[in-house]
Amino acid sequence: MGNGFQELDRFAAGAQYIAGRLRPGTAGRTHSVTDPATGRKVLDYELAAAADVDAAVAAAHDALPGWAGATPGERSDAMHRFAARLAEQAEEFARAETLQCGKPIRLTREFDVPGTVDNTAFFAGAARHLQGQSAGEYSGDHTSYVRREPIGVIGSVAPWNYPLQMAAWKVLPAIAAGNTIVLKPAELTPLTSLMFAQAATDAGIPDGVVNVVTGAGKEAGEHLVGHPGVAMTSFTGSTAVGKRVAEIATSTVKRLHLELGGKAPFVVFDDADLEAAVHGAVAGALINTGQDCTAATRAYVQRPLYDAFVEQVAGLMASVRLGDPFDEGTDLGPLISHAQRDRVAGFVDRARAYATVVTGGVAPHDDGAYYRPTLITGAPQDSEIVQAEIFGPVLVVLPFDHDEEGLALANDTPYGLAASAWTRDVYRAGRATREIKAGCVWVNDHIPIISEMPHGGYKASGFGKDMSTYSFEEYTQVKHVMYDNTAVARKAWHRTIFGDR
């Protein structure tokens, strides 16, 4: 296989980044980073214990007054340098991400890394534009205005499917608003989160503003979420784990931001461009080997296009090339682990009892955690394969007859993170964007995201927004300041207490 990422010795000091330096964890247990394309162990590191979380939170508290007290321009300048540093190291980040995740190098070079650089540059500018209501005399006798202030120390937990981008989505709005942060990445994929924190330090962001603790969810993650020194928790991951995070966070009355699971519908009306819909469905279902909360997972196709859609999607899926993630010719990499591959295979194997596997449905070999792109038809709407988040390269296709039915089926899961509608009719498109209950609805595309627009869900997909200036709603306190303008001792409203006295 390809030559991979050659700088693993940079993590020799440990996989905890606290107060501007790497150090080992103190849990007394090691964890392995494994290349999912080969099953080869590439790095052992000491896991974080509760004491390491305490140290990271203390470092963030120490850094908070200086960083929160910096001017927006000073924070902005530091973050612009941060973006430049990330751009200089783009190839290193791409290779590290491919090594730990199994993502094809084309994906990390063209999506994960440039998206992160762009996000950093966006928040560098947004740091200077925290918005509030205009000052005014709303009562007639007082001047009111709104301040946006940092919340404090943020404790964030990120998933393994997009380690670099999720680190950015957690860290950037938080520090742009003047907060400091402790990030816990997934144990499987800590490399680029640690590199991201180091790049922040190299860019001149003060020690302790960005900290990373890499430990197990039960030990490090729950301690971080429940820590009395943490003012807000932001979590991205499964809905099941999100419920546990919410229990811990709400017991300590923390601000809470959750981006949870998804089961995105892909609604194809009978006037859609069939070729565009077919290509969009395959790309949208297979992005990141289907390990994406917004991936197209349920295609509802109006009956006149249904047979042709199934046939063409099956043909295009069969042409997708699995292989070495470092090979430029590879289209699809492995799943994150053999355990995840087996989980996906279990969903498909159980579905064989009630549905048809049109193509795929097999693991090509045992060395890497690969699974072939899989298309399933004939599944009932209430079946597991339609309702549950699989997180793998699996697309289920179901027919519908009338527009109302298609939109009702699209909404018929607990999730509401993303969706797409495929049609040439502007009125159909408008109706779909209004009626589909999801945080993002694409029209005639599926997957693209941009830094300027928010990302977040409805229903069991969570609440709160990542990216865009809307994310500042999550990471700032809004304070109303009110000045009396009359300079009189006895206000008119005092008579409600004093009467005529």
JOHUMO-V207136 format. One record per helix or strand. SS is the DSSP state (h for helix, s for strand). FROM is the first residue (numbers start at 0). LEN is the number of residues. If there is no record, write none. Layout:
ss=SS from=FROM len=LEN
ss=SS from=FROM len=LEN
//
This chain:
ss=h from=7 len=4
ss=s from=15 len=3
ss=s from=20 len=3
ss=s from=29 len=6
ss=s from=39 len=7
ss=h from=49 len=20
ss=h from=71 len=17
ss=h from=89 len=12
ss=h from=104 len=22
ss=s from=135 len=1
ss=s from=141 len=9
ss=s from=152 len=5
ss=h from=162 len=14
ss=s from=179 len=5
ss=h from=190 len=12
ss=s from=209 len=3
ss=h from=216 len=10
ss=s from=231 len=5
ss=h from=238 len=13
ss=s from=254 len=5
ss=s from=263 len=5
ss=h from=273 len=17
ss=s from=295 len=7
ss=h from=302 len=16
ss=s from=321 len=1
ss=s from=331 len=1
ss=h from=337 len=14
ss=s from=355 len=4
ss=s from=373 len=4
ss=h from=383 len=4
ss=s from=393 len=7
ss=h from=402 len=8
ss=s from=414 len=2
ss=s from=417 len=5
ss=h from=425 len=10
ss=s from=439 len=4
ss=s from=454 len=1
ss=s from=457 len=2
ss=s from=461 len=2
ss=s from=465 len=1
ss=h from=468 len=7
ss=s from=475 len=9
ss=h from=491 len=7
//
